[in-house]
Amino acid sequence: MGPKVICHMVSSINGRLHPSRFTVPASGVDKARLRQHYDEVAAHFGAQGWMCGRVTMQEVSKGKPRQVTGPGVSSREPFVGDQKDRDLAIAIDPEGRVHYGQDNHVGDHAVAVLSEAVSDGYLAELREDGVSYLLANPDGRDLANAMDALGETFGVEALLLEGGAAINGALLKAGLIDEINVLIHPAADGLAGVESIFGYQGQAEERPGAGQALRHMSAETLEGGMVWLRYQAEKAPA
């Protein structure tokens, strides 16, 4: 069984994700204090880690492609490195494009969720870095299977989804998000086409949230005017 997935995001009032584009805080509002709310609220959930998509993980990874020193790894069984009681930093990266260079991100143990089509050399690179991995399915896009594998392999009960629009949208479409937790920053970003919380890559007639409904759980105004909204995702009424 897969872990509870809590989509934990901070956005502008119009749902945009890039803080570098936000309008500045009003006079007397501490920008640093606004930034602190994200981690403080995240700690509230007691999750065993966080996950994101390939693009987000590439932005924070410090590794570079390289030739491994030993032979490739032909086995497609999961590899569990030395977690050392750390939380997990999970990348949904079917094609194996992220290079790590170390076994952690900001102190959290790195885990790659891959397809079975990744190369033997790439798996050897991950092992050299101490990065854990699992190969969820042939093409890596069966997200339900991937969540079940994470629960079985690492025993996690709750994960924060801290991705960009694409992976958030994919998990929404798969019906795998249990809770949506949004911190509304007192800011706007008015440019059309800027990434928002959900951005499923589908056809115009598709409805990624079809069959689901959101039940309001709570709303709280935090210091500086940031608003914390919580919604439980559940099956839509017939």
C-alpha positions as CSV (number, residue, x, y, z in Angstrom):
1,M,0.0,0.0,0.0
2,G,1.3,3.4,-0.9
3,P,1.8,6.3,1.5
4,K,-0.5,9.2,2.1
5,V,0.4,12.0,-0.3
6,I,0.0,15.6,0.8
7,C,0.5,18.1,-1.9
8,H,2.3,21.0,-0.1
9,M,2.8,24.1,-2.1
10,V,3.3,27.9,-1.7
11,S,1.9,30.0,-4.5
12,S,0.9,33.6,-5.4
13,I,-2.8,34.6,-5.0
14,N,-3.3,33.5,-8.6
15,G,-1.7,30.0,-8.1
16,R,1.8,30.7,-9.6
17,L,4.8,28.9,-8.3
18,H,7.9,30.9,-8.9
19,P,8.7,33.2,-5.9
20,S,11.3,35.1,-7.9
21,R,8.4,36.5,-9.9
22,F,6.2,37.5,-6.9
23,T,5.4,41.1,-6.1
24,V,7.3,42.3,-3.0
25,P,5.9,42.2,0.5
26,A,4.0,45.2,1.7
27,S,5.8,47.7,3.9
28,G,6.5,46.3,7.4
29,V,6.1,42.6,6.3
30,D,9.2,40.5,6.8
31,K,10.0,38.5,3.7
32,A,12.2,36.1,5.6
33,R,9.4,35.3,8.0
34,L,7.1,34.6,5.1
35,R,9.6,32.1,3.7
36,Q,9.8,30.3,7.1
37,H,6.2,29.4,7.0
38,Y,6.6,26.7,4.4
39,D,9.0,24.5,6.4
40,E,7.1,25.2,9.6
41,V,3.9,24.0,8.2
42,A,5.6,21.0,6.5
43,A,6.8,19.8,9.9
44,H,3.2,19.8,11.1
45,F,2.4,16.6,9.0
46,G,5.2,14.4,10.3
47,A,5.9,13.0,6.8
48,Q,8.8,10.7,6.2
49,G,10.0,12.6,3.2
50,W,9.2,14.7,0.2
51,M,9.0,14.0,-3.5
52,C,9.1,15.9,-6.8
53,G,9.5,15.4,-10.5
54,R,12.7,15.2,-12.6
55,V,12.8,18.9,-13.5
56,T,12.6,20.1,-9.9
57,M,15.2,17.6,-8.7
58,Q,17.6,18.6,-11.5
59,E,17.3,22.2,-10.2
60,V,18.6,21.2,-6.8
61,S,20.9,18.4,-7.6
62,K,24.7,19.0,-7.5
63,G,25.8,16.0,-9.6
64,K,27.1,15.8,-13.1
65,P,27.1,12.9,-15.7
66,R,30.2,10.8,-15.4
67,Q,31.6,7.4,-16.3
68,V,31.3,4.9,-13.5
69,T,34.5,3.1,-12.3
70,G,33.0,-0.4,-12.1
71,P,30.7,-2.6,-14.2
72,G,27.0,-1.7,-14.8
73,V,24.2,-3.1,-12.7
74,S,22.0,-5.5,-14.7
75,S,19.6,-6.4,-11.8
76,R,16.3,-4.5,-11.7
77,E,15.7,-5.1,-8.1
78,P,15.4,-2.1,-5.7
79,F,18.6,-0.8,-4.1
80,V,18.4,0.7,-0.6
81,G,21.4,2.8,0.4
82,D,22.3,3.8,4.0
83,Q,19.3,6.0,4.9
84,K,20.8,6.7,8.4
85,D,17.3,7.5,9.8
86,R,17.0,10.5,7.4
87,D,13.9,11.6,5.7
88,L,13.6,10.8,2.0
89,A,14.1,13.1,-1.0
90,I,12.3,11.3,-3.8
91,A,12.6,12.1,-7.5
92,I,10.1,10.6,-10.0
93,D,12.5,10.3,-12.8
94,P,11.4,7.5,-15.3
95,E,14.2,8.1,-17.8
96,G,17.1,8.4,-15.3
97,R,18.2,11.9,-16.1
98,V,19.1,13.3,-12.7
99,H,22.7,13.0,-11.6
100,Y,23.2,13.3,-7.8
101,G,26.9,13.2,-6.9
102,Q,26.0,12.5,-3.3
103,D,23.4,10.5,-1.4
104,N,21.3,13.4,-0.1
105,H,19.6,16.7,-0.8
106,V,19.7,19.2,2.1
107,G,20.3,16.4,4.4
108,D,17.5,14.1,3.2
109,H,18.4,10.7,1.7
110,A,18.0,10.7,-2.1
111,V,15.7,8.1,-3.7
112,A,15.2,7.7,-7.5
113,V,12.0,6.2,-8.9
114,L,12.9,4.9,-12.3
115,S,11.6,2.9,-15.2
116,E,13.1,-0.5,-16.0
117,A,14.5,0.9,-19.2
118,V,17.3,2.9,-17.6
119,S,20.8,1.9,-18.4
120,D,23.0,-0.5,-16.3
121,G,25.6,2.3,-16.1
122,Y,23.2,4.8,-14.7
123,L,22.2,2.3,-11.9
124,A,25.9,1.8,-11.1
125,E,26.3,5.6,-10.9
126,L,23.5,5.8,-8.4
127,R,25.0,3.0,-6.3
128,E,28.4,4.8,-6.3
129,D,26.7,7.9,-5.0
130,G,24.8,5.9,-2.3
131,V,21.4,6.9,-3.9
132,S,18.6,4.5,-3.3
133,Y,16.4,3.5,-6.2
134,L,13.5,1.4,-7.3
135,L,12.3,0.5,-10.7
136,A,8.5,0.6,-10.5
137,N,7.4,-0.6,-13.9
138,P,8.5,-0.9,-17.5
139,D,8.0,2.7,-18.5
140,G,8.0,4.3,-15.1
141,R,4.7,6.1,-15.6
142,D,2.4,3.9,-13.5
143,L,2.4,6.2,-10.5
144,A,0.1,4.0,-8.4
145,N,2.6,1.2,-8.8
146,A,5.4,3.6,-7.9
147,M,3.7,4.7,-4.7
148,D,3.0,1.1,-3.6
149,A,6.7,0.3,-4.2
150,L,7.8,3.2,-2.1
151,G,5.6,2.1,0.7
152,E,6.7,-1.5,0.5
153,T,10.5,-0.7,0.1
154,F,10.9,2.1,2.6
155,G,7.9,1.7,4.9
156,V,6.8,5.3,4.5
157,E,3.3,6.2,5.6
158,A,3.2,9.9,4.5
159,L,5.0,11.9,1.9
160,L,4.9,15.6,0.9
161,L,4.5,16.2,-2.8
162,E,6.6,19.3,-3.4
163,G,6.8,19.2,-7.2
164,G,6.2,21.4,-10.1
165,A,3.1,21.6,-12.2
166,A,3.7,18.5,-14.3
167,I,4.3,15.9,-11.5
168,N,1.6,17.5,-9.4
169,G,-0.8,17.3,-12.3
170,A,0.1,13.7,-13.1
171,L,-0.5,12.6,-9.5
172,L,-3.8,14.4,-9.5
173,K,-4.9,12.7,-12.7
174,A,-3.9,9.3,-11.1
175,G,-6.1,10.1,-8.1
176,L,-3.1,9.6,-5.8
177,I,-3.2,12.9,-3.8
178,D,-4.9,12.6,-0.4
179,E,-4.6,16.2,0.7
180,I,-3.9,19.6,-0.8
181,N,-2.1,22.0,1.4
182,V,-1.5,25.5,-0.1
183,L,0.2,28.5,1.5
184,I,-1.0,31.6,-0.4
185,H,1.7,34.1,-0.4
186,P,0.5,37.8,-0.2
187,A,1.8,38.4,-3.8
188,A,0.8,38.2,-7.4
189,D,2.4,37.1,-10.6
190,G,0.3,38.3,-13.6
191,L,2.1,36.8,-16.6
192,A,0.2,34.4,-18.7
193,G,1.7,30.9,-19.1
194,V,3.7,30.8,-15.9
195,E,3.7,27.5,-14.1
196,S,0.9,26.9,-11.7
197,I,0.2,24.3,-9.0
198,F,-1.2,21.7,-11.3
199,G,-0.3,21.5,-15.0
200,Y,-1.3,18.0,-16.3
201,Q,0.0,17.5,-19.9
202,G,-3.0,16.1,-21.6
203,Q,-5.6,16.8,-24.3
204,A,-8.0,19.8,-24.1
205,E,-11.0,17.6,-23.3
206,E,-9.3,15.8,-20.4
207,R,-10.2,16.6,-16.8
208,P,-7.4,15.6,-14.5
209,G,-9.5,16.0,-11.4
210,A,-12.5,14.1,-12.7
211,G,-14.1,11.8,-10.1
212,Q,-12.6,13.7,-7.2
213,A,-13.8,16.3,-4.9
214,L,-12.1,18.6,-2.3
215,R,-13.4,18.9,1.2
216,H,-12.3,22.1,3.0
217,M,-10.5,21.2,6.3
218,S,-9.2,24.5,7.6
219,A,-8.0,28.0,6.8
220,E,-5.6,30.1,8.9
221,T,-3.9,33.4,8.4
222,L,-0.3,33.3,9.4
223,E,2.1,36.1,10.3
224,G,2.7,38.6,7.5
225,G,-0.6,37.8,5.7
226,M,0.1,34.3,4.3
227,V,-3.0,32.2,4.2
228,W,-2.8,28.4,4.9
229,L,-5.5,26.4,3.2
230,R,-6.1,22.6,3.7
231,Y,-8.4,20.4,1.6
232,Q,-9.0,16.7,1.8
233,A,-9.3,14.9,-1.6
234,E,-12.0,12.4,-1.7
235,K,-14.2,10.5,-4.2
236,A,-16.7,12.7,-5.9
237,P,-20.3,12.1,-5.1
238,A,-22.3,10.2,-7.6
